[in-house]
Amino acid sequence: MPVAVRRILMDALKPRELSIVELAKALGSVDEKAEIEIVVSEVDAKTETLKVTIKGWNIDYKSVSKIMDQYGVSVRGIDEINVNRE
Protein backbone atom coordinates (compact mmCIF):
# COMPACT_ATOMS: atom_id res chain seq x y z
CA MET A 1 0.00 0.00 0.00
CA PRO A 2 1.36 3.43 -0.90
CA VAL A 3 2.17 5.85 1.89
CA ALA A 4 1.68 9.62 1.55
CA VAL A 5 3.59 12.30 3.44
CA ARG A 6 1.01 14.62 5.05
CA ARG A 7 3.20 16.90 7.18
CA ILE A 8 6.89 17.79 7.45
CA LEU A 9 8.55 20.07 10.02
CA MET A 10 12.06 21.10 8.97
CA ASP A 11 14.82 23.08 10.64
CA ALA A 12 16.40 25.23 7.92
CA LEU A 13 18.89 28.06 7.39
CA LYS A 14 18.30 30.76 4.77
CA PRO A 15 20.14 33.86 3.59
CA ARG A 16 18.69 37.05 5.12
CA GLU A 17 18.11 38.55 1.65
CA LEU A 18 15.50 35.90 0.82
CA SER A 19 11.95 36.83 1.81
CA ILE A 20 10.01 34.17 3.71
CA VAL A 21 6.95 35.19 1.64
CA GLU A 22 8.81 34.33 -1.58
CA LEU A 23 10.00 31.03 -0.11
CA ALA A 24 6.52 30.12 1.16
CA LYS A 25 4.97 30.76 -2.27
CA ALA A 26 7.60 28.58 -3.96
CA LEU A 27 7.08 25.75 -1.45
CA GLY A 28 3.32 25.99 -1.95
CA SER A 29 3.80 24.79 -5.50
CA VAL A 30 4.76 21.25 -4.38
CA ASP A 31 1.12 20.40 -3.62
CA GLU A 32 -1.80 22.49 -4.87
CA LYS A 33 -3.54 22.06 -1.50
CA ALA A 34 -0.40 22.55 0.58
CA GLU A 35 -0.36 24.75 3.66
CA ILE A 36 3.00 26.35 4.39
CA GLU A 37 4.04 27.85 7.72
CA ILE A 38 7.44 29.49 8.23
CA VAL A 39 8.62 30.78 11.60
CA VAL A 40 11.91 32.67 11.98
CA SER A 41 13.43 31.36 15.20
CA GLU A 42 16.86 33.00 15.10
CA VAL A 43 18.47 35.89 13.23
CA ASP A 44 22.19 36.25 12.52
CA ALA A 45 24.10 38.87 10.52
CA LYS A 46 23.82 36.90 7.24
CA THR A 47 21.32 34.11 7.91
CA GLU A 48 18.01 33.28 9.55
CA THR A 49 17.07 29.98 11.18
CA LEU A 50 13.61 28.78 10.20
CA LYS A 51 11.04 26.22 11.28
CA VAL A 52 9.23 25.27 8.06
CA THR A 53 6.01 23.26 8.29
CA ILE A 54 4.39 21.88 5.14
CA LYS A 55 0.98 20.21 5.34
CA GLY A 56 -0.64 18.60 2.32
CA TRP A 57 -2.18 15.47 0.82
CA ASN A 58 0.91 13.96 -0.76
CA ILE A 59 4.04 16.05 -0.24
CA ASP A 60 6.95 15.15 -2.51
CA TYR A 61 10.01 15.67 -0.33
CA LYS A 62 12.37 15.57 -3.33
CA SER A 63 10.52 18.54 -4.85
CA VAL A 64 10.64 20.39 -1.52
CA SER A 65 14.37 19.75 -1.25
CA LYS A 66 14.94 20.94 -4.83
CA ILE A 67 13.08 24.21 -4.17
CA MET A 68 15.01 24.78 -0.96
CA ASP A 69 18.29 24.29 -2.86
CA GLN A 70 17.20 26.65 -5.66
CA TYR A 71 16.53 29.39 -3.09
CA GLY A 72 19.80 28.83 -1.22
CA VAL A 73 18.10 27.35 1.84
CA SER A 74 19.89 24.59 3.73
CA VAL A 75 17.76 21.96 5.44
CA ARG A 76 19.53 21.19 8.70
CA GLY A 77 17.14 18.43 9.68
CA ILE A 78 13.63 17.05 9.66
CA ASP A 79 12.21 17.45 13.17
CA GLU A 80 8.81 15.83 12.57
CA ILE A 81 7.04 13.93 9.80
CA ASN A 82 3.52 12.51 9.51
CA VAL A 83 2.49 9.91 6.92
CA ASN A 84 -0.76 8.09 6.12
CA ARG A 85 -1.69 5.23 3.88
CA GLU A 86 -3.39 6.41 0.73
C-alpha positions as MATLAB code, in Angstrom:
seq = 'MPVAVRRILMDALKPRELSIVELAKALGSVDEKAEIEIVVSEVDAKTETLKVTIKGWNIDYKSVSKIMDQYGVSVRGIDEINVNRE';
ca = [
       0.000    0.000    0.000;
       1.359    3.432   -0.899;
       2.168    5.853    1.892;
       1.675    9.619    1.551;
       3.586   12.299    3.437;
       1.014   14.617    5.051;
       3.200   16.901    7.178;
       6.893   17.789    7.450;
       8.550   20.070   10.020;
      12.056   21.102    8.969;
      14.817   23.076   10.637;
      16.396   25.230    7.922;
      18.893   28.057    7.394;
      18.296   30.756    4.775;
      20.144   33.855    3.590;
      18.690   37.050    5.123;
      18.112   38.546    1.651;
      15.504   35.900    0.821;
      11.947   36.829    1.808;
      10.005   34.168    3.706;
       6.954   35.190    1.645;
       8.805   34.332   -1.582;
      10.003   31.031   -0.113;
       6.520   30.118    1.160;
       4.972   30.761   -2.267;
       7.596   28.579   -3.957;
       7.080   25.754   -1.451;
       3.323   25.990   -1.948;
       3.800   24.795   -5.499;
       4.760   21.251   -4.380;
       1.120   20.401   -3.623;
      -1.798   22.494   -4.875;
      -3.538   22.064   -1.502;
      -0.397   22.550    0.583;
      -0.355   24.748    3.655;
       2.999   26.354    4.392;
       4.035   27.850    7.720;
       7.438   29.486    8.235;
       8.619   30.779   11.603;
      11.910   32.672   11.976;
      13.429   31.361   15.202;
      16.856   32.998   15.096;
      18.472   35.889   13.228;
      22.188   36.247   12.516;
      24.095   38.865   10.515;
      23.820   36.905    7.237;
      21.325   34.111    7.908;
      18.010   33.276    9.551;
      17.067   29.976   11.183;
      13.606   28.781   10.205;
      11.039   26.223   11.278;
       9.228   25.265    8.065;
       6.013   23.256    8.287;
       4.393   21.877    5.143;
       0.976   20.209    5.339;
      -0.641   18.596    2.316;
      -2.178   15.475    0.819;
       0.912   13.957   -0.762;
       4.041   16.047   -0.240;
       6.946   15.146   -2.512;
      10.013   15.674   -0.329;
      12.366   15.572   -3.333;
      10.516   18.540   -4.846;
      10.640   20.389   -1.520;
      14.375   19.752   -1.248;
      14.940   20.937   -4.826;
      13.080   24.215   -4.175;
      15.014   24.782   -0.959;
      18.287   24.289   -2.863;
      17.200   26.649   -5.658;
      16.529   29.387   -3.093;
      19.802   28.826   -1.220;
      18.096   27.346    1.843;
      19.893   24.594    3.731;
      17.759   21.958    5.445;
      19.527   21.195    8.699;
      17.139   18.430    9.680;
      13.625   17.049    9.665;
      12.213   17.452   13.166;
       8.810   15.833   12.569;
       7.039   13.927    9.802;
       3.517   12.511    9.510;
       2.493    9.911    6.924;
      -0.757    8.087    6.118;
      -1.688    5.230    3.876;
      -3.392    6.407    0.726;
];
